[in-house]
Amino acid sequence: MESVNTALLAQRATVLAFYSPYNFLRDVVSHQLQQELFGAGRIAKFGVESSHDTIFTHKAGQLLYSALPWDSNFFSTPTYRLLTGLFEAKCPPASRIEAVKSFEESLAARGDYYCFSEVPCEDVVMLQTLTASGWRLVETRLLYYRDNLDDFNHPRYPVRIAGPEEEEQIAQISASARNEYDRFHADPWFGASRADAFLAKYASAAVQGYCDAVLVPNEPHLPVDSFLAISDLQEDSDALGVKLSRIALTAVGPQNRGWHARLVSETVHRARTRGAKAVLMTTQSTNRAVFRTSEKLGFKLGGSSHILACHGNSSVR
């Protein structure tokens, strides 16, 4: 296994700190620890702990990517996630583009493939390199967070944990409450039906235990037509030394209008009871309804990123 070029890594260390999904929680977790766990420290160990990680080396630099077995199986196409690229600070744009094109060719040589990358908006070099190489923008993502949970005093709402017998119903809600701007629906490679099926499968897995809790309304005579899946980020929380919760997936159907804010509110109450320091919530830059919920419940904008993708050999679906 080839190792990461430490000289290139050192030149990119500052911007790599923004690859931490918690980089805005500076009052809770030190910058040094985040850099070690999710930034330059993580990248220095890339490929050491996972057989799915691969380093593609080009004369212009290195591209770090991972195979995603579950996604590959679901979409019947080898699927990869490009973590980032390591280039010298003065590497010409044309050389960086050549590296990305060579990377794409190496994937295409194996057959059909799909590759995506989530790049923090601070990494201008990587964003410009991928877009100039022809990667398509499929989502602009905003990350909100609610800290100071002891000050959260919003009203309580009747909710409960979804039962295993509701798995199919939750999956159907997820598939039906289509968001044309999420990365699966916005990318023509997936197509609407496969995007719906993927989110239904994710929601089903959340009820089965992939997530730590799935909240649904528990109001008399109100049908369940919404849900909110929560991840308590146990592995990251243990490494960081603070408890966190993240809203992993939520959907609201027409029979439960207004319940998004209520489910989010109850998520914050749950996190406070657990002793968590913050609740995280990701949405698209187009989702104005979530903006309103965030403002109402005291969430703050922590950061933003762009998701870009490319594929090889097959025509766009």
PATORTOR-77241 format. One record per residue (C-alpha): residue in three letters; x, y, z. Coordinates in steps of 0.5 Angstrom, whole numbers, plus 500, padded with zeros to 3 digits. Example, Ala and Ser with C-alpha at 12.3 -4.5 7.8 and 13.67 -1.06 7.14 Angstrom:
<pts>
ALA525491516;SER527498514;
</pts>
This chain:
<pts>
MET500500500;GLU503507498;SER503512503;VAL501519504;ASN506524501;THR508528508;ALA511534504;LEU505535500;LEU500534506;ALA504539510;GLN503544505;ARG495543505;ALA495542513;THR491549514;VAL485547509;LEU485540511;ALA482542518;PHE476544515;TYR475537513;SER473536520;PRO465535521;TYR466539527;ASN471545526;PHE466550528;LEU465547535;ARG472550537;ASP469552544;VAL468545545;VAL473541542;SER480543541;HIS483545534;GLN489540535;LEU484534537;GLN480536531;GLN486536526;GLU489530529;LEU482526528;PHE479529522;GLY484533518;ALA491532517;GLY492527522;ARG487523519;ILE490523512;ALA497522514;LYS494515516;PHE490514510;GLY490507508;VAL493504514;GLU486502518;SER482500512;SER483496506;HIS478500502;ASP482506502;THR487507496;ILE492513494;PHE492515487;THR499518485;HIS500522479;LYS507527478;ALA502533480;GLY500530487;GLN496525490;LEU488523490;LEU486519496;TYR479515495;SER475510498;ALA471504495;LEU464504498;PRO462496498;TRP455498501;ASP453503496;SER457499490;ASN452493491;PHE446497492;PHE447501485;SER450495482;THR456500480;PRO463501483;THR462507488;TYR467511491;ARG468517495;LEU474522493;LEU476525500;THR481530498;GLY487531493;LEU495533496;PHE498538491;GLU504543492;ALA502550493;LYS504552487;CYS502546483;PRO499549476;PRO492548475;ALA493545469;SER497539472;ARG492538478;ILE487537472;GLU491532469;ALA492529475;VAL484528476;LYS483526469;SER488521470;PHE485518476;GLU478518472;GLU481514467;SER484509472;LEU477508475;ALA474507468;ALA479502466;ARG476497471;GLY469499468;ASP463503470;TYR464507476;TYR461513480;CYS465517484;PHE463523489;SER467528493;GLU464533499;VAL469539499;PRO468544504;CYS468551501;GLU474553504;ASP478548500;VAL478553494;VAL484549490;MET480542490;LEU473545488;GLN476549482;THR480543480;LEU474538480;THR470543477;ALA475545472;SER476537470;GLY468537469;TRP466534475;ARG458536476;LEU456540482;VAL450536485;GLU449539492;THR451545496;ARG450543503;LEU449547510;LEU451545517;TYR447548522;TYR448546530;ARG445548536;ASP450548542;ASN448551549;LEU443546550;ASP442548557;ASP438554555;PHE434550550;ASN427551553;HIS422550547;PRO415547549;ARG415539549;TYR411535544;PRO408528544;VAL413523540;ARG415516541;ILE421512538;ALA418508532;GLY417501532;PRO420495528;GLU413494525;GLU413501522;GLU420500518;GLU416499512;GLN411505513;ILE417509515;ALA421507508;GLN415509504;ILE415516508;SER422517506;ALA421515499;SER415520498;ALA417526501;ARG422527495;ASN427533496;GLU429535489;TYR435538491;ASP438533495;ARG445530492;PHE441523490;HIS435527487;ALA439532484;ASP444528480;PRO441525474;TRP446519475;PHE441516480;GLY435518477;ALA428519481;SER426512482;ARG433510485;ALA434516489;ASP427514492;ALA429507493;PHE436509496;LEU432514501;ALA427508503;LYS433503504;TYR436508509;ALA430510513;SER429502513;ALA436501516;ALA435507521;VAL429503524;GLN433497524;GLY438500528;TYR443503524;CYS441510527;ASP440511535;ALA433513535;VAL427514530;LEU422519533;VAL415520530;PRO409524532;ASN405521538;GLU399525538;PRO392522539;HIS388521532;LEU394523528;PRO397519523;VAL404518523;ASP407521516;SER413524519;PHE420521522;LEU426524524;ALA432519525;ILE438521530;SER445518530;ASP449520537;LEU455519533;GLN458515539;GLU465513536;ASP466521534;SER464523541;ASP468518545;ALA474520541;LEU473528542;GLY471527549;VAL464530548;LYS457527547;LEU454530540;SER447528536;ARG446529529;ILE440529525;ALA441524520;LEU435524516;THR428527516;ALA422527512;VAL415530513;GLY409528509;PRO402532508;GLN399529514;ASN404532519;ARG405539516;GLY409543522;TRP412537525;HIS419538522;ALA420543527;ARG417539533;LEU421533531;VAL427537531;SER425541538;GLU424534541;THR431532538;VAL434537542;HIS431536548;ARG433529548;ALA440531547;ARG440535553;THR437529557;ARG443525555;GLY448530557;ALA450532549;LYS454539548;ALA451540541;VAL446537536;LEU448538528;MET443538522;THR445538515;THR441541509;GLN441544502;SER442551501;THR435551498;ASN431548504;ARG428555506;ALA423551511;VAL429548515;PHE432555515;ARG426557519;THR426551523;SER433553525;GLU432560526;LYS426559531;LEU430553535;GLY436557536;PHE441553531;LYS447557528;LEU450556521;GLY457552522;GLY459551515;SER458549508;SER461544503;HIS459542496;ILE458535493;LEU461534486;ALA461527482;CYS463524476;HIS462517473;GLY465513467;ASN463509461;SER455509462;SER451514460;VAL447519464;ARG441516467;
</pts>
